[in-house]
Amino acid sequence: MEAVQFHPTPLFPSGILLTEGCRGDGGVLRDVDGHRFMPDYEPEKKDLASRDVVSRRMMEHMRKGKGVKSVYGTHLWLDISILGREHIEKNLRDVQEICEYFAGIDPADEGQKGWAPVHPMQHYSMGGIRTKPTGESQTLSGLFSAGEAACWDMHGFNRLGGNSVSETVVAGMIIGNYFADYCLDNQIDIKTSVIEKFVHEKESYMQELVSRKGTEDVFRIKNRMKKIMQEYVGIFRDGEGLAKAVKELEELYIQSKNIGIKDKQLNVNPELEEAYRVPMMLKVALCVAKGALDRTESRGAHTREDYPKRDDANWLKRTLTSWEEGDTMPTVEYEPLDIMTMEIPPGFRGYGAKGNLIENPLSLERQAEVDQLTEKLEADGKDRFEIQDALMPFPLQAEYKRKNKRLGDK
Ligand SMILES: Cc1cc2nc3c(=O)[nH]c(=O)nc-3n(C[C@H](O)[C@H](O)[C@H](O)COP(=O)(O)OP(=O)(O)OC[C@H]3O[C@@H](n4cnc5c(N)ncnc54)[C@H](O)[C@@H]3O)c2cc1C
């Protein structure tokens, strides 16, 4: 859960996302002096570096005092005015409307007048319900999950832009089929009394929330949680800050058991809704912060300033967090990964500085094995499915293993 993606260009301060297409089309980031700073940090990829890199560089630049001060806090500028009004109104119409509605500016206006205030913000969670390749939970039989809610292993610690669309389409198709098969093969009889029991439990919990004589203010707790997450569990993290975050979030979670509600209505009551949701949000926040504290390396979207290297020798494992009834902290366990069963063993992918990786010696061994096996199978005339099965078999319904002439299948 500690793998949280930040997007570089949400509009500031509303947080509405301005698409990566802005920079894809040629828009650039500028600082307080109007200087285009990304080429200084990333001479090759410039403003088009991956979103985690751009987000980190923006924070780094603002830390150097190059951000723009405003009543809402410090931000940078996104300049798409250089693309010209015609291009913006034809290709980036939604961006123009968002800027108009939520910041009162027209990004097609020439010069600084059209620059949009932006700041990196939380965007996507790489963590989720741990599933088998079929999408079924590994621990709760019959629970299936796909898309952003799931950890189906498509993104690792760093989802790349656009990959959610492929995940929702591909996982939706494959897992939907597995789920349909599961429903065909399984009959569940649930007694009405069991459902009633759970409904009554929820009803009495809501009743208890409104009648409780608690002294804690839910909005104070929520705002404090937001501040802690932003300050200590954001783009840059370190052990000291994370330890503070975990300690204070646990205190807030304990305090959340004593929330008092002023408005006693059971419906149309935002205070009650928050009182119901905030303790759950705190549990998720604690899973993120505790996982980040314990993971003493930097990997994908998880950046530890005190442990800047990706450590494949010690940290090639998934974090699994669970919550025991009555606990005030999550239980954190790890699921090790076996390099010797991988089709593409981990290695340097030309991303970040080369010395920033503590390699696992098994990676080279496995790569040599994969190369040798692939060469032999290709020489024997095996097709891509046979090669895949030999290198890294995984379950997939027969209809997705059809031959495709465009891919060279015979
Ligand atoms: C502004 C923005 C821009 C993005 N741009 C891109 C992009 O360009 N490319 C890309 O690949 N990805 C993009 N993403 C990420 C991508 O859109 C999401 O990861 C993806 O849509 C998630 O799809 P999903 O079906 O898993 O979840 P969701 O789309 O979040 O669907 C979950 C659904 O479950 C419903 N739900 C929630 N709780 C309950 C409940 N208790 N009972 C019943 N229903 C419930 C919700 O109402 C919702 O309809 C973007 C995300 C954002 C926020």
PDBQT file of the ligand as one rigid body, heavy atoms in Angstrom, charges set to zero:
ROOT
HETATM    1  C1  LIG A 501      -8.433  12.476 -13.275  1.00  0.00    +0.000 C 
HETATM    2  C2  LIG A 501      -7.921  11.112 -13.641  1.00  0.00    +0.000 A 
HETATM    3  C3  LIG A 501      -7.378  10.918 -14.879  1.00  0.00    +0.000 A 
HETATM    4  C4  LIG A 501      -6.911   9.663 -15.239  1.00  0.00    +0.000 A 
HETATM    5  N1  LIG A 501      -6.373   9.490 -16.486  1.00  0.00    +0.000 NA
HETATM    6  C5  LIG A 501      -5.986   8.265 -16.857  1.00  0.00    +0.000 A 
HETATM    7  C6  LIG A 501      -5.484   8.033 -18.172  1.00  0.00    +0.000 A 
HETATM    8  O1  LIG A 501      -5.402   8.947 -18.999  1.00  0.00    +0.000 OA
HETATM    9  N2  LIG A 501      -5.085   6.777 -18.497  1.00  0.00    +0.000 N 
HETATM   10  C7  LIG A 501      -5.153   5.754 -17.611  1.00  0.00    +0.000 A 
HETATM   11  O2  LIG A 501      -4.806   4.631 -17.969  1.00  0.00    +0.000 OA
HETATM   12  N3  LIG A 501      -5.617   5.953 -16.366  1.00  0.00    +0.000 NA
HETATM   13  C8  LIG A 501      -6.044   7.158 -15.963  1.00  0.00    +0.000 A 
HETATM   14  N4  LIG A 501      -6.503   7.355 -14.687  1.00  0.00    +0.000 N 
HETATM   15  C9  LIG A 501      -6.631   6.205 -13.787  1.00  0.00    +0.000 C 
HETATM   16  C10 LIG A 501      -7.853   5.387 -14.198  1.00  0.00    +0.000 C 
HETATM   17  O3  LIG A 501      -8.869   6.246 -14.645  1.00  0.00    +0.000 OA
HETATM   18  C11 LIG A 501      -8.408   4.595 -13.000  1.00  0.00    +0.000 C 
HETATM   19  O4  LIG A 501      -7.368   3.861 -12.398  1.00  0.00    +0.000 OA
HETATM   20  C12 LIG A 501      -9.468   3.622 -13.506  1.00  0.00    +0.000 C 
HETATM   21  O5  LIG A 501     -10.545   4.343 -14.066  1.00  0.00    +0.000 OA
HETATM   22  C13 LIG A 501      -9.980   2.754 -12.362  1.00  0.00    +0.000 C 
HETATM   23  O6  LIG A 501     -11.057   1.987 -12.853  1.00  0.00    +0.000 OA
HETATM   24  P1  LIG A 501     -11.808   0.999 -11.921  1.00  0.00    +0.000 P 
HETATM   25  O7  LIG A 501     -12.958   0.452 -12.712  1.00  0.00    +0.000 OA
HETATM   26  O8  LIG A 501     -10.851   0.025 -11.324  1.00  0.00    +0.000 OA
HETATM   27  O9  LIG A 501     -12.314   1.892 -10.691  1.00  0.00    +0.000 OA
HETATM   28  P2  LIG A 501     -13.340   3.085 -10.696  1.00  0.00    +0.000 P 
HETATM   29  O10 LIG A 501     -13.447   3.715 -12.057  1.00  0.00    +0.000 OA
HETATM   30  O11 LIG A 501     -12.952   3.946  -9.539  1.00  0.00    +0.000 OA
HETATM   31  O12 LIG A 501     -14.697   2.366 -10.425  1.00  0.00    +0.000 OA
HETATM   32  C14 LIG A 501     -15.068   1.941  -9.142  1.00  0.00    +0.000 C 
HETATM   33  C15 LIG A 501     -16.581   1.998  -9.096  1.00  0.00    +0.000 C 
HETATM   34  O13 LIG A 501     -17.039   1.386  -7.873  1.00  0.00    +0.000 OA
HETATM   35  C16 LIG A 501     -18.048   2.190  -7.314  1.00  0.00    +0.000 C 
HETATM   36  N5  LIG A 501     -18.080   1.919  -5.865  1.00  0.00    +0.000 N 
HETATM   37  C17 LIG A 501     -17.218   2.327  -4.915  1.00  0.00    +0.000 A 
HETATM   38  N6  LIG A 501     -17.583   1.864  -3.725  1.00  0.00    +0.000 NA
HETATM   39  C18 LIG A 501     -18.686   1.124  -3.906  1.00  0.00    +0.000 A 
HETATM   40  C19 LIG A 501     -19.526   0.357  -3.053  1.00  0.00    +0.000 A 
HETATM   41  N7  LIG A 501     -19.285   0.269  -1.749  1.00  0.00    +0.000 N 
HETATM   42  N8  LIG A 501     -20.570  -0.266  -3.601  1.00  0.00    +0.000 NA
HETATM   43  C20 LIG A 501     -20.817  -0.192  -4.925  1.00  0.00    +0.000 A 
HETATM   44  N9  LIG A 501     -20.055   0.507  -5.792  1.00  0.00    +0.000 NA
HETATM   45  C21 LIG A 501     -19.015   1.149  -5.273  1.00  0.00    +0.000 A 
HETATM   46  C22 LIG A 501     -17.646   3.615  -7.657  1.00  0.00    +0.000 C 
HETATM   47  O14 LIG A 501     -18.739   4.486  -7.607  1.00  0.00    +0.000 OA
HETATM   48  C23 LIG A 501     -17.113   3.438  -9.075  1.00  0.00    +0.000 C 
HETATM   49  O15 LIG A 501     -18.116   3.530 -10.056  1.00  0.00    +0.000 OA
HETATM   50  C24 LIG A 501      -6.984   8.604 -14.319  1.00  0.00    +0.000 A 
HETATM   51  C25 LIG A 501      -7.528   8.810 -13.059  1.00  0.00    +0.000 A 
HETATM   52  C26 LIG A 501      -7.993  10.042 -12.723  1.00  0.00    +0.000 A 
HETATM   53  C27 LIG A 501      -8.602  10.241 -11.356  1.00  0.00    +0.000 C 
ENDROOT
TORSDOF 0
